[in-house]
Amino acid sequence: MWTKETENPQGVIVIVHGAGEHHGRYEWLIKKWLTEGYNVVIGDLPGQGTSTRRRGHIDSFDQYIETIEKWVERAAEFDLPVHLIGHSMGGLAVIRSLMEKKLPVSTVILSSPSVGLESPPPKGLEVASVVLNKVVPGLRLNSHLEPGIATRNEEIKARDMEDNLLVRKVSVRWYRELVKAMKIAVEHPDKFPDLPLLVMQGGADAIVDKDIVLKWFNRLAITDKSYKEWDGLYHEVFNEPEREEVFYMAKEFINVREHLNLNK
């Protein structure tokens, strides 16, 4: 876990990265929040990035939930509003964390949350994964995500080609835990807490099924929720060439809620 501080902060941003990546890919986003007057808490999820646990493997999705809880607790130590941002699988982990834990969070922002896959494995492989999960849960297989599928940003794509911290193989157990977590999130939207929520979805996302994301969003019975589909943007909306616009929407979402809270 890393804590980045700025002068006279008005809040704290907790960033949860997606599958296979790590906190280092969020350098631009971290700097943007610091410039806008927010401290940032960020880390590498178990089995990802610099984590010492087995790369690409978890025993249970609860490991992600427990990790996020610790990051939020660290952010809460500043005694400032805490804003939780989750991308892709990190977005799913944020959803599941908020369903299971009562976290001191003021707002939630999800970018292309992984509540459904655009191209799930063939049925035969899906069935095989259930069996393998019982016999060899640590068996790691190639994720089969094509290079460049997540963003149109050429600078990011070039960096990713040289990034040894990216996880390109995941275990059978990791995949089964992902599937279970998605199923729980989609089937129990009533367990999501009544917190201000912004979902920003890439319109040309080839990783997450945007239709499932929208259906999940529409079923949420919460007071304050906003949905934005960014036409033509790939999966990583905070890395796309239009990321300044994406960031501005996220910043304004938080700023408006903070203003409303101050005037209550």
C-alpha positions in Angstrom: 0.0 0.0 0.0 1.2 3.5 -0.9 -0.1 6.8 0.4 0.5 10.0 -1.7 -0.2 13.3 0.1 -0.7 16.8 -1.1 -0.9 20.2 0.6 -4.3 21.1 2.3 -6.2 18.0 1.0 -10.0 18.2 0.8 -10.4 14.4 0.5 -8.8 11.1 -0.1 -9.0 8.9 -3.2 -8.6 5.1 -2.9 -7.8 3.5 -6.3 -8.3 -0.2 -6.9 -6.7 -1.5 -10.1 -7.9 -4.2 -12.5 -6.9 -7.8 -13.2 -3.3 -8.4 -14.3 -2.2 -4.8 -13.7 -0.7 -2.9 -10.8 -0.6 0.6 -9.1 2.2 1.8 -11.4 -0.2 2.0 -14.3 -2.1 4.8 -12.5 0.7 7.3 -12.3 -1.2 9.8 -14.5 -4.4 9.5 -12.5 -2.6 9.7 -9.2 -1.0 13.0 -10.3 -4.3 14.4 -11.4 -5.9 13.8 -8.1 -3.0 15.2 -6.2 -3.1 18.3 -8.3 -6.8 18.7 -7.5 -6.2 18.6 -3.8 -6.7 15.0 -2.9 -4.5 12.5 -1.1 -4.3 9.1 -2.8 -4.2 5.6 -1.3 -3.3 2.8 -3.7 -1.7 -0.6 -3.7 -1.3 -3.9 -5.5 -4.0 -6.5 -5.0 -3.0 -10.0 -3.9 -1.3 -11.9 -6.7 -0.8 -8.7 -8.7 2.0 -6.3 -9.3 4.6 -6.3 -6.5 2.4 -8.4 -4.2 4.5 -11.3 -2.7 1.6 -13.7 -3.0 1.5 -16.1 -6.0 1.1 -14.1 -9.1 -2.2 -14.5 -10.9 -3.7 -16.6 -8.1 -6.0 -16.1 -5.1 -7.5 -18.7 -2.8 -10.6 -16.6 -2.4 -12.1 -13.4 -3.6 -12.3 -12.4 0.0 -8.6 -11.6 -0.1 -9.4 -8.7 -2.4 -12.2 -7.5 -0.1 -10.0 -7.7 3.0 -7.3 -5.7 1.1 -9.6 -3.0 0.0 -11.0 -2.7 3.5 -7.4 -2.0 4.8 -6.8 0.6 2.1 -10.1 2.4 3.0 -9.2 2.2 6.7 -5.9 3.8 5.9 -7.6 6.6 3.9 -10.1 7.2 6.7 -7.2 8.0 9.1 -6.9 11.4 7.4 -10.4 12.3 8.8 -11.5 13.5 5.4 -14.1 12.3 2.9 -13.0 9.1 1.2 -13.8 8.4 -2.4 -13.4 4.9 -3.7 -12.5 4.3 -7.4 -12.4 0.8 -8.9 -11.5 -0.2 -12.5 -12.6 -3.4 -14.2 -12.0 -6.4 -11.9 -11.1 -3.8 -9.3 -14.6 -2.3 -9.8 -16.1 -5.7 -9.2 -13.9 -6.0 -6.0 -15.2 -2.6 -4.9 -18.8 -3.7 -5.5 -18.3 -6.9 -3.5 -16.4 -5.1 -0.7 -19.3 -2.6 -0.3 -21.8 -5.4 -0.3 -19.9 -7.2 2.5 -18.4 -4.4 4.6 -19.6 -1.2 6.0 -16.9 1.1 4.7 -16.5 4.8 5.6 -16.9 5.9 1.9 -18.5 9.1 0.7 -18.7 8.4 -3.1 -18.0 5.5 -5.4 -16.7 5.7 -9.0 -16.5 2.5 -11.2 -14.8 2.4 -14.6 -15.9 -0.5 -16.9 -16.7 -2.7 -13.8 -16.3 -6.4 -14.5 -19.8 -7.7 -13.7 -19.8 -9.7 -17.0 -17.3 -10.7 -19.7 -17.7 -9.7 -23.3 -16.0 -13.0 -24.5 -16.3 -15.7 -21.8 -14.4 -19.0 -22.3 -16.1 -21.6 -24.6 -18.6 -23.8 -22.7 -16.3 -26.8 -22.8 -13.4 -24.9 -21.1 -15.9 -23.4 -18.6 -16.9 -26.9 -17.5 -13.3 -28.1 -17.4 -12.4 -25.1 -15.2 -14.9 -26.3 -12.6 -13.3 -29.7 -12.4 -9.7 -28.3 -12.5 -10.6 -26.0 -9.7 -11.1 -29.0 -7.4 -8.1 -30.9 -8.6 -5.4 -28.4 -9.5 -6.7 -24.9 -8.4 -3.2 -23.4 -8.8 -2.9 -24.3 -12.4 -2.2 -21.1 -14.3 -3.4 -20.6 -17.9 -2.9 -17.8 -20.4 -5.5 -15.1 -20.1 -5.7 -14.8 -23.9 -6.3 -11.1 -23.8 -4.9 -9.6 -27.1 -2.3 -6.8 -26.7 -3.8 -3.4 -27.2 -7.4 -4.6 -26.5 -7.8 -2.4 -23.4 -6.8 1.1 -24.7 -6.1 3.1 -27.9 -3.4 5.1 -26.1 -0.2 4.3 -27.9 2.0 5.4 -25.1 0.3 3.1 -22.6 0.5 0.2 -25.1 4.2 0.7 -25.6 4.8 0.8 -21.9 2.8 -2.4 -21.3 4.9 -4.3 -23.8 7.9 -3.7 -21.5 6.1 -4.1 -18.2 7.3 -7.2 -16.4 4.8 -6.6 -13.5 1.8 -7.3 -15.7 0.2 -10.7 -15.0 -0.5 -12.6 -18.2 -1.4 -16.0 -16.7 -4.1 -16.6 -14.1 -5.0 -19.7 -12.1 -8.1 -21.8 -12.4 -9.1 -20.8 -8.9 -8.7 -17.1 -9.7 -11.1 -17.5 -12.6 -13.6 -19.5 -10.7 -13.6 -16.9 -7.9 -14.0 -14.1 -10.5 -17.1 -15.9 -11.9 -18.6 -16.4 -8.5 -18.0 -12.8 -7.6 -19.7 -11.6 -10.8 -22.7 -13.8 -10.2 -23.1 -12.6 -6.6 -22.9 -8.9 -7.7 -25.4 -9.3 -10.5 -27.9 -11.4 -8.6 -27.9 -9.2 -5.4 -28.0 -5.5 -6.4 -30.1 -4.9 -3.3 -27.0 -5.5 -1.2 -25.2 -2.5 -2.7 -25.2 0.4 -0.2 -27.0 3.7 -0.8 -23.9 5.7 -1.7 -23.5 8.2 -4.5 -22.3 6.2 -7.5 -20.8 7.1 -10.9 -20.3 4.3 -13.5 -18.2 5.2 -16.5 -18.2 2.6 -19.3 -16.2 2.3 -22.4 -18.6 2.2 -25.4 -16.1 0.1 -27.4 -15.1 -2.2 -24.5 -14.0 -5.6 -25.8 -13.3 -7.0 -22.3 -16.4 -6.2 -20.2 -20.0 -6.8 -21.4 -21.4 -3.2 -21.3 -25.0 -4.5 -21.6 -24.6 -6.5 -18.3 -23.0 -3.4 -16.7 -26.0 -1.2 -17.6 -28.5 -3.9 -16.5 -26.7 -4.2 -13.1 -26.7 -0.4 -12.8 -30.4 0.0 -13.6 -31.3 -2.6 -11.0 -29.6 -0.6 -8.2 -32.2 0.9 -5.9 -30.0 3.8 -4.6 -30.7 7.5 -4.3 -27.9 9.0 -6.3 -26.5 7.2 -9.3 -25.1 8.3 -12.7 -24.1 6.3 -15.7 -22.0 7.5 -18.6 -21.1 5.4 -21.7 -18.1 6.9 -23.5 -18.8 6.4 -27.2 -15.8 4.8 -29.0 -13.6 4.5 -25.9 -12.0 1.2 -25.0 -12.0 -0.6 -21.7 -9.5 1.6 -19.8 -11.4 4.9 -19.9 -8.8 6.6 -17.6 -6.1 5.7 -20.1 -7.8 6.6 -23.3 -6.8 9.6 -25.4 -9.9 11.4 -24.1 -8.9 10.7 -20.4 -8.9 14.4 -19.5 -12.6 14.5 -20.2 -13.1 11.3 -18.3 -11.2 12.7 -15.3 -13.2 15.9 -15.4 -16.5 14.1 -15.1 -15.1 12.0 -12.2 -13.8 15.2 -10.5 -17.1 17.1 -11.0 -19.1 14.2 -9.7 -17.1 14.3 -6.4 -17.0 18.1 -6.2 -20.8 18.4 -6.5 -21.4 15.8 -3.8 -18.9 17.5 -1.5 -20.6 20.8 -2.0 -24.0 19.3 -1.2 -22.7 17.8 2.0 -21.2 21.1 3.1 -24.5 22.9 2.6 -26.6 20.3 4.5 
